[in-house]
Amino acid sequence: MPSSQLARRTAWQDRWQELRPLPLRPFVEVVPGLYQVRTRASRTYLAVDTHITVIDTGAPGSSERILGAVRELGRSPDNISDIIITHSHLDHVGGLPELQRWVSARTGIHLAEAHHIESDEPLPNPFTHPVLARICEPYLQWVDPGRARIDVHLRDGDELPVLGGMRIVHVPGHTPGSVALHFPELGVIIVGDAMQYRFGRLMPPHRLFTQDMPQAIASIRKIAELDFATLCFSHFRPIVRDADLRVREFIRELTA
């Protein structure tokens, strides 16, 4: 077979492996030590090292899925040492109060949003469209998970000793305290809702849930300056190869 034809076939096979539906299982290994877990309305990530770091907790009712994935990996919930929240929307932090009833892990969120989690008031309405916000307000109050404990206020540049080093990258725009988690040694970044990945294309965060779109675009530009090969989202499949190149091309398209 000619080398050019072999290269095209290999590229097609790689593309299929990226796009094909994930098997119906509670988690999938993204790279060694990092697992994506299906939770209610979102995805949680488990960074499995000497201890386990949980990244986001899904919507209310997700703790059973998180703890089940931990057990299926052959570990104990007692191994969970840290919980990191990328931002304070319900589908990312709704499972936190119930998870904290099972584990005593240290919990961190960016200092700009810690008060939303620690308050007795309901979480902020995520809708930016005023009509949709009013329509959804009764439901959001009904499903609000209640307050949870925050132990650490995260800041840009903070680092945790997880999988060779996990760095906090402040990426405001979607919300004021949104953070991405960069693993330089793994070549991985988890961006939460700072970007979307639909139909094989990168997109800015959803306009209906993003408080400051120009700031969100600036945060994507900040992400594009980092080195990584794998890009992980909260609602979409990861991009597992050459993700940094794709983000740089994406930001060039956005600013052209």
Secondary structure, DSSP 8 states (H G I E B T S, - for coil): --HHHHHHHHHHHHHHHHHS---SSSEEEEETTEEEEEETTEEEEEEESSSEEEE---STT-HHHHHHHHHHTT--GGGEEEEE-S---HHHHTTHHHHHHH---EEEEETTTHHHHHSSS-------SHHHHHHHHHHHHHH--------EEE-TT-EE-STT-EEEEE-TTSSTT-EEEEETTTTEEE-TTSSEEETTEEE---GGG-S-HHHHHHHHHHHHTS--SEEE-SSS--B-SSHHHHHHHHHHHHH-
